[in-house]
Amino acid sequence: MTDRRVESRMLKIMHRLGPTALLVASALALSGGVARAQSERGQPRTPFATSDFSKLRWLEGTWRGTSPGHEPFYERYHFVNDSTAEITYYSDSTLSRPTGEGRVYLTVGRIYHTFGPGRWGATHVDDTGVFFIPQVNAHNTFAWHQESPNEWTATLRTGLSGHSRVTVYTMTRVGSQR
């Protein structure tokens, strides 16, 4: 099966699961650019601690994601303790139909993000954001950058057959303002 047919089939399956799952399916089709991103960012030289993980607390809450040409989607981040944040993905503004779950967590000095079978590892964390590279069943890189207490961007870098694509999603807080 050609790369394009595989990507098309994956996108159709993931589309039924919701917009965020569609985003991840696109990311899983990556074939180029990962080695470059890994060499640019690399693995962290020192392990992360709970103090590093706490720098991501600005993610707590419910967010609406938008990008030109894409349907809006919704995500809710809930920190359950000092080393785990659970994520619930939704396809509608009523937040009544979850389309998937994921989490961001700290373990053995590493910060990971999981969604479905995919896992990404953080290579950089600071007070304004985090950068993730693929580790298991994933091929894209992405960065989350806090713009303000009520807005952040998710920048997804993917590639298919040597063509790199960058998509930026604006995430706007839903509900009570921080």
N, C-alpha and C positions, 0 to 999 in steps of 0.2 A: 504494500500500500504506500502511495507517495506521501511525502511530508504534508502536502496541502490537504489530502484526503483525511489523513490522521487528525490534523488540526481541525478540519471542518467537523469531523465526527465528534471529537472531544468537545468542541464548542457547543454543538447541538445538545449533547448530553448534559453538560454543565449549565446551559441556558435554562433547562428545566429546573435546575436547583436554585437559581437566583442570580442576581447581578454580581455579587461578590464572588460566587463560585465561578462565574463566567470569567471574571478577572483572573482568578487563579488558574483556570484551564488555559487561558491564553499564555500565562506565564510558564506553564509546564511544557509548552511547545518550543521553548527556547533552544537554539542550537549554537549560537555564537555570542560572544561578548562576556561570557561568564569568566573565562580565564583572565581576560583583561580586567574585569571588575575585581576579581580576587587578588590579582597582582597589585592593583591600585590601592585596595583597602587592606587586603590580607587578613589573617586571623589575628586576634588581639595578642599582644605580647605579654600582658599580665591578665590574670583572671578577673572577672567581674565580681563585685560584692553586692550585698543588699543595698548599700548606699548608691551604687550605680543603678540598680533596678529601680530604686525609689525616684530616680530622675525621670521616670516614665509616668509618674502619677498624673501628669496633665492629661493623659489619655482617658482617665476615669470619666464615664458619662456616656451619653447617646449622641451619635453623630450622623449627619446626612452627607453622603458623598456624591459629588457631581463632577462631571467632566464633559466637554463638548462632544456630542455624538453618542453619549452613553445615558442610559436611564439612571435616575437617582437610586441610590441604595442606602441602607441604614446599618449601623453597627453600634453595639453597646459593649463597652469595656467596664469590667467590674473587678477590682483588686480584692481578692479573697484573703490574701495575707501579704507578707513582705517579700514574697518571691513568686507569686502567681497572679496573673490577671486572666480572667475568662472573657472570651469574646463571643457574642451572639450576633449573627448576621440576619438581616431582614430585607425583604423585597419591597415592603410598603411602609408608609408613614405611620400606620396604626400600630406597628410593631407587634402585630398579632400572629404573623406567620414566619417563624424562624426558618431560614433556608440553610443554616449551617452553624457550626461552632468551631472555635479555635481557642488558642491561648498563647500567652506570652509568659515565659517562666524562666527562673534562674535555677540552675542546678550545676553542681560541681564547677563553679566558677564561670559558667557560660550562660548567656541569655539566648533563648530560642523562641521562635514563633512557629506554631503548628496550625495547619488547616488541612483537614482530610489526611491523606497519606503524606503530605509534604511537610518538610521541616527546613527552616532557615536558621542560621546562626548569626547573631549580632557580632559585628567587627568593631563597631564604634558606638558609644553611648555618651551623651553629654546632656546638659540641662535643656537643650532645645530639640534634641532628636536622637534618632537611632538609624543605623545602616545595617541591613541584613543581606547575607549571601546564601545561595542554595546549599543544602547539605544532603537531604534524603528526598527522593521523588520530587525534586524541584529544580528549576533551571534559571529562574529569574532573580534579579536583585531588586531590592526596594529600599526606599528611605522614607522615614516619617519625620517631618520637620514642623515644630510648633511655630506658627506665625503670630498667634496671640492666645490668650486663655480660651477663646471661643472659636478658633480656627487653626487647622493644620493642613499640611499637604502630604499626600502619599505619592511618591514618584516611583513608578514601576518601569524597570528596564527589561525588555524582552527582545528576543531575536528569533527569526525563523529563516532557515536556509541562508545564513550570513547577513540577513537584513536586520538591523537594530531598530527597535521602536521604543519610544519613551512616552508614557502616558502619565499625566499629572492629574490627580484627583484632589479637589478641594473638599475638605471635611469641615463642616460647620456644626457647631454644637446645637442640639435640639433640646428644648426645655429650659430649665433654670440655668441662668448664666453664672459663670464662676467669677 
